Amino acid sequence: MRASILPHLASRTFARTYAHRTPVNPPLYRLKLAVVSGYLIGAFTLPFVPPYLASKRSRQDGTWATRPPLKFSYCPRC
């Protein structure tokens, strides 16, 4: 009878302590999170910065209005 109660008590004790204590994060967890977040933000935003600056510069110096219109072709080899 005693052996059948022990697993139940062990799981109850684990659940009780886990509910009151937050799990311990590994060391440098926040630093790693900040580095990964910064890398992802940079990876997704940096490709758009040079075209944005070029278009902003061309609007300021007036060459934006004198550009030739874009020609779209439906066939890439045409």
Secondary structure as UniProt FT lines:
FT   HELIX           2..20
FT   TURN            27..28
FT   HELIX           29..45
FT   HELIX           46..48
FT   HELIX           49..61
FT   TURN            62..66
FT   TURN            76..77
//
